[in-house]
């Protein structure tokens, strides 16, 4: 990022913060009858064939609702979805 070597004296280094689903995820999943994975993130219809679709028609999955992912991957996922329509 800086393109220069540097040293940091630190007691603790945190490389990434934990991302956990919101507490209301289960309630929302029940209302819309959506599947959750073992970590309580929403689960797509099929990982390879329909990675942004739910098994229910008209609902689509994106961003951190799916799993912890960088913003670049979220944008790419949304672009693919909009091209399909």
Secondary structure as GFF3:
##gff-version 3
##sequence-region A 1 85
A	DSSP	alpha_helix	25	32	.	.	.	ID=ss1
A	DSSP	three_ten_helix	63	65	.	.	.	ID=ss2
A	DSSP	alpha_helix	71	84	.	.	.	ID=ss3
###
